[in-house]
Amino acid sequence: MTHVTIIVAIDRDGGIGRSGDLLYHISDDLRRFRRLTTGHTIIMGRKTYESFPKGPLPHRRNIIITRNADYHVDGAETAPSLRAALDMCNSEDKVFIIGGGEIYRQALPLASCLEITRIDAASEADTFFPVIDPDEWTVSTQEPAATDAATGLSYRFVTYLRNS
């Protein structure tokens, strides 16, 4: 069985993006993302993929969800739906869902783990992460708050596991 892990950075108000881009760029968060996802499949929506400045992320299997059957990207695969993307990964132990907002909404009921960067700030987001229901999720690990030297933003890494 493939374990679905969602990885996302969320601000105080649940914001995750604005105008197709991340709200915040925190070096430790980006390093953690790379460390956790390298060697695994990452699944994303087309708009999330198109926000990458250099194309598919290296050292990972990239699957882009798009309804456009003519959409092709060198170094990535496409799927017409989240379910189809997950079916492509049925022999894998773990896959990561990396956005965007609609893909997160579809994936949350299927996920067994959430890797969240909680950012202690608020921004004028136009894309939000669904509410994490405490009846369904338990904090497994939570690192102490840290401050990003470049931005001054306070953040912490939190791992949630789905309750049995």
C-alpha positions in Angstrom: 0.0 0.0 0.0 1.3 3.4 -0.9 1.4 5.9 2.0 0.4 9.4 1.0 2.2 12.3 2.7 1.2 15.9 2.2 4.0 18.4 2.5 3.2 22.1 2.8 4.1 25.4 4.5 1.1 27.1 6.1 0.8 30.5 7.7 -1.3 31.4 10.8 -4.5 31.9 8.7 -4.1 28.7 6.7 -2.6 30.5 3.7 -0.3 28.6 1.4 -0.1 30.8 -1.7 -0.9 33.9 -3.7 -1.0 34.5 -7.4 0.4 31.0 -8.1 3.4 31.3 -5.9 4.5 30.4 -2.4 3.8 33.0 0.3 7.2 32.7 2.0 10.6 31.4 1.0 12.4 30.0 4.1 15.7 28.3 3.5 15.3 25.6 6.2 11.8 24.8 4.8 13.2 24.4 1.3 16.0 22.2 2.6 13.6 20.1 4.6 11.4 19.7 1.5 14.3 18.6 -0.6 15.5 16.1 2.1 12.1 14.5 2.6 11.1 14.3 -1.0 14.3 13.3 -2.7 14.1 9.7 -4.0 10.4 9.7 -3.9 7.5 10.5 -6.2 6.0 14.0 -5.9 2.5 14.6 -7.2 1.3 18.2 -8.0 -1.2 20.1 -10.0 -0.3 21.8 -13.2 -0.2 25.3 -11.8 2.1 24.2 -9.0 4.4 22.6 -11.6 4.4 25.8 -13.7 5.5 27.8 -10.7 8.9 25.9 -10.7 11.5 28.1 -12.4 13.7 25.2 -13.7 11.2 22.5 -14.6 10.8 19.1 -12.9 12.5 18.7 -9.5 15.6 16.5 -9.8 16.1 13.2 -8.1 12.3 12.6 -7.8 9.6 11.1 -10.0 7.4 14.1 -10.9 3.8 13.5 -11.7 1.7 16.5 -12.9 -2.1 16.3 -12.6 -3.8 18.0 -15.6 -7.0 17.4 -17.5 -5.2 18.4 -20.7 -4.3 15.2 -22.5 -1.9 17.1 -24.8 0.2 18.5 -21.9 3.7 17.0 -21.9 6.8 17.9 -20.0 10.2 16.4 -20.5 11.3 14.7 -17.3 7.8 14.4 -15.8 4.7 12.3 -16.2 1.1 13.4 -16.4 -2.2 12.0 -15.0 -5.7 13.2 -15.5 -6.7 13.0 -11.8 -5.2 12.5 -8.3 -6.6 8.9 -8.3 -4.9 8.2 -11.6 -1.6 9.6 -10.3 -1.8 7.5 -7.2 -2.6 4.4 -9.3 0.6 5.0 -11.2 2.4 4.7 -7.8 0.8 1.6 -6.4 4.1 -0.3 -6.1 5.7 2.6 -4.1 5.9 2.8 -0.4 5.5 6.6 -0.1 4.5 9.5 -2.3 4.4 13.2 -1.5 1.6 15.6 -2.5 3.1 19.0 -3.0 0.2 21.2 -4.1 -1.6 23.2 -4.9 -4.7 24.0 -3.0 -7.2 21.9 -4.9 -4.9 18.9 -5.0 -4.4 19.2 -1.2 -8.2 19.2 -0.7 -8.5 16.1 -2.7 -5.5 14.4 -1.1 -6.3 15.2 2.6 -8.8 12.3 3.0 -6.3 9.9 1.5 -3.2 11.0 3.4 -1.7 9.2 6.4 0.9 11.8 7.2 1.2 15.6 7.0 4.6 17.3 7.0 3.7 20.9 7.9 5.9 24.0 8.2 3.9 26.3 10.4 4.9 29.9 9.7 4.0 32.5 12.4 2.9 35.2 10.0 -0.1 36.2 8.0 -0.2 37.2 4.4 -2.8 38.2 1.8 -3.2 34.6 0.6 -5.6 33.6 -2.1 -5.0 29.8 -1.7 -5.5 28.0 1.6 -4.9 24.6 3.1 -7.9 22.7 4.4 -8.5 22.8 8.2 -6.7 20.0 10.0 -9.3 18.2 12.1 -7.8 17.3 15.5 -10.3 14.3 15.7 -8.5 12.9 12.6 -4.9 13.9 13.1 -2.4 13.8 16.0 0.9 15.7 16.3 3.6 13.1 16.1 6.6 15.4 16.2 7.0 19.2 16.6 10.4 20.9 16.4 11.0 24.0 18.5 10.3 27.3 16.8 13.2 28.8 14.7 13.7 32.1 13.0 14.8 32.5 9.4 17.8 34.8 9.3 17.0 36.2 5.8 13.3 37.0 6.4 13.0 37.2 10.2 10.0 34.8 10.1 9.4 32.4 12.9 8.5 28.9 11.9 8.3 25.3 13.2 8.1 21.9 11.6 5.2 19.7 12.7 4.5 16.1 11.6 0.9 14.9 11.9 -0.2 11.3 11.7 -3.7 10.2 10.9 -5.5 8.7 13.9 -6.3 5.0 13.5 
